[in-house]
């Protein structure tokens, strides 16, 4: 449960960085992919 909350927080931060043009879409996707592994998010 905590991992899901932490993942959603990281997603919110990533979206903010992307909206501020501080990261590219490509960077966003790469970071999100690593975050999913780190937080063990299951997308089954």
C-alpha positions in Angstrom: 0.0 0.0 0.0 2.8 2.5 0.9 4.6 1.7 -2.3 1.5 2.7 -4.3 1.2 6.0 -2.4 5.0 6.7 -2.9 4.6 5.8 -6.6 1.7 8.2 -7.0 3.7 10.9 -5.3 6.6 10.3 -7.7 4.3 10.4 -10.6 2.9 13.8 -9.5 6.4 15.2 -9.2 7.3 13.8 -12.6 4.2 15.4 -14.1 5.1 18.7 -12.5 8.7 18.6 -13.8 7.4 17.7 -17.3 4.9 20.6 -17.3 7.7 23.0 -16.2 9.8 21.7 -19.2 12.5 20.5 -16.8 12.4 17.0 -18.2 11.5 15.7 -21.6 8.8 13.1 -22.4 11.5 10.6 -23.1 13.1 11.3 -19.6 9.7 11.1 -18.0 9.0 7.7 -19.5 12.5 6.4 -18.5 12.2 7.6 -14.9 8.6 6.3 -14.6 9.7 2.9 -15.8 12.5 2.8 -13.2 10.1 4.0 -10.5 7.6 1.2 -11.3 10.5 -1.3 -10.8 11.6 0.4 -7.5 8.1 0.6 -6.1 7.2 -2.9 -7.5 4.0 -1.6 -9.1 2.0 -4.4 -10.8 0.1 -3.4 -13.9 -1.6 -6.8 -14.4 
